[in-house]
């Protein structure tokens, strides 16, 4: 019985780290997206450029907040 409990614990720990890794990758993608929006706004002028930059920054902020909340909850 102790073996199955330790396997469950190992599985849970592995899943926690897998979730955190996936969220960290998502934060990196959100950061890259923010940089791409900045590059797009410098090369292609539109009246909506500040709005696009704002959305990209809000998206990055939300991704970072979700990562830290899940880090606090899972560990």
Secondary structure, DSSP 8 states (H G I E B T S, - for coil): -HHHHHHHHHHHHHHHHHHHHHHHHHHHHHHHHHHHHHHHHHHS--TTHHHHHHHHHHHHHHHHHHHHHHHHHH-
